Amino acid sequence: MSPRPDPTTSAVAPAGDPISAQAAQAADRASSRNHPSPLDIATSVSDPSASRRVGPGSVIGMLGGGQLGRMFAIAAAQLGYRVVVLGDSPDCPAATVAEATLAGSLTDPRLLDELAARCDVVTLEFENIPVASVERLAGSVNVFPAAEVLRVAQDRGIEKQTLSRAGLPVTPFQLVHDRADVEQAVQRLGLPLVLKTTRDGYDGKGQWKIGSAEELSAWLAGGDTAASDPFERPLIAEAWVEHQCEVSVIIARSVVTGGDPTDTGAGQRVACYPVFENRHRNHILDVTFCPAAIDPETARRATEMATTAAAALGLIGLICIEFFVDSRGELMINEIAPRPHNSGHLTIEACQTSQFEQQLRAVCGLPLGSTELTVPAAAMVNLMGELWSDGEPDWDAILALPATHLHLYDKRAAKPGRKMGHITLTGDPAELPARIERIRQILS
Ligand code: AIR
């Protein structure tokens, strides 16, 4: 393990506490944008051509070819755009709906240069796109969200530093590089706590809940880490938050230099969706409800925090901010994802503008669309690979249900834990739980 500077102390650490050089750079970049005025926001965009309008008929580059890229390409086609995907395989989910797919590594300079040459603007569908690839593209074509946003979102430590320095509440945390750090984290944060790899973990991967001194000893002995050295990769310890529910807010933001009737001032355009309430199963999103069953004041604060986060990051594009609502009704940011989000899939049928069309509008400098619900309520149920264990599920029975919308991602292999599709239900909020139950019966 390479020696590292002292870990940062906590979400509430005063500025000036020791942090890693990388985290310090990111935090400095972000802190210079804390609570920006509209004027700051307009001038914080380093590339003055950032907001250049890219109209219908243009070609959009998509980094990543999964279901999020696929649903983006469908929305883009509706508005007369063409999409070129850079994905890992020629039959990735986005490939069948894109104009062209460049199949290969997201770090291949030849493919990146070809994408840049073919596209008018480039966006992405997962946040772990190598930053160097985005920087290479950005030398010749606008990429939104920018490399700087990805750098923050790819590292849980930098993410938490950046958000807390923007005055936003995050789960109390401590960076962990060695045994002494874990012991200090246990002292400061208490048990249980969650150890997470700072990079590359998702859907519960690279995460360990430590509930007792015995569990900590077992983890330190490497029992549950799949690694002989549990500190091989940088980690973050997070306090365990007893929460009543998890909610998410998806917000689009763009900065335009030209005047437009939808501008909110100094060129910043912002559009925020209603709050979504999320239920997980095995650390993976299972069901989303909208509107969330939280009081209006909590919803208002979540929206305000999402707006502050998007501006502090200098985001152009779409971002999802996930929150815990703790037992006292306080909000804490759990994580962020600067791309369309699984919890926003219901916007396709339930809102004036889907999250995918909104991403397109934001990165193309078009007016942002209304995020209003067009239905009383909606729910989204994920369809995971395990549903295929006895062959293809009975889609005809699902398609026979009213106000029920089936989406399948055309993935070639159904594996347990893999998102294969989703179903959106719209209608009376009181009836949604029973309708979800009916769907589960059909699919079981
Ligand atoms: N995705 C990205 N971050 C989180 C999620 N769920 C989507 C993207 C990505 C796809 O999941 O669309 O391309 C990868 O899915 P899979 O099943 O191939 O691992």
Boltz pocket constraint, residues with backbone or C-beta under 6 A from the ligand:
constraints:
  - pocket:
      binder: B
      contacts: [[A, 64], [A, 65], [A, 66], [A, 67], [A, 68], [A, 69], [A, 125], [A, 126], [A, 127], [A, 342], [A, 418], [A, 419]]
      max_distance: 6.0
